[in-house]
Amino acid sequence: MARGNQRDLARAKNLKKQQDAAKGAKKAGDPSKRMESDADILRAKQAAADARKEAEALAKAKAGKK
């Protein structure tokens, strides 16, 4: 076999490309509503990250006082 595993790699790459294209096609509907819902999700994630960072900072401060 002259090509080795190139054919298999090409098939896997094409499958991944098709799956990524299918993910993008699922986002249908009103773009402004979708953007707002995406923004809400990101705000919630950011708030959770900020709370976690604040808790870690307080834990460090308590550990430093001892």
N, C-alpha and C positions, 0 to 999 in steps of 0.2 A: 504494500500500500504506500503510494508515494506521498499522499497528503498527511499521513499521520492522524492526529486528532483535530485537525483544523475544521473538518466538517462538523464534528460534535460541538466544538467551541462556537462555531458560527450559528448552529441551531440554538444553543443555549443563549447566545447574545440576542438573537432575533426573538426568542420567546420572551426574554426580559423586556425588550423594546416594546413588544406588543402588549405586555401586561401594564407597562408604564403608560402607554397610550390609552388603554382601557380605563385606567384610574382617572386620567384627565377628562375622559368623556363622561364620567359619572357626575361631574359637577355641572348640573344643569339648573335652570331656574333663573330667578331674578338676581343679577350680579350684585346689586346694592345690598340685598338681603344677605347674600352669601358672604359678602365682604364684612358686613356687620357681625354676622355670627362668627366668622373667623376671628375678627378682632376681639369679640367677647371671650372666645376660647383662649386667645393669647394673653388677654388681660388677667384671666383667672390663673393661668400658668405663671405669669410674672408675679402676681400677688402671693402665690404659694412659694415661689422661689425667694421672694423678699422675706416672707415670714420665716422660712427655714434658715436663711442667712442671719436674721436677727436672733433667732434662737441659738444658733451656733456662737454668735458673738457674746451673748449673755452667758453661755456655758463657759466660754473662754475667760470671761471676766470673773466669774465665780471661781474658776480653777486658779486664776492668778492671785486672788485675794488670800487663798489658803496658805 
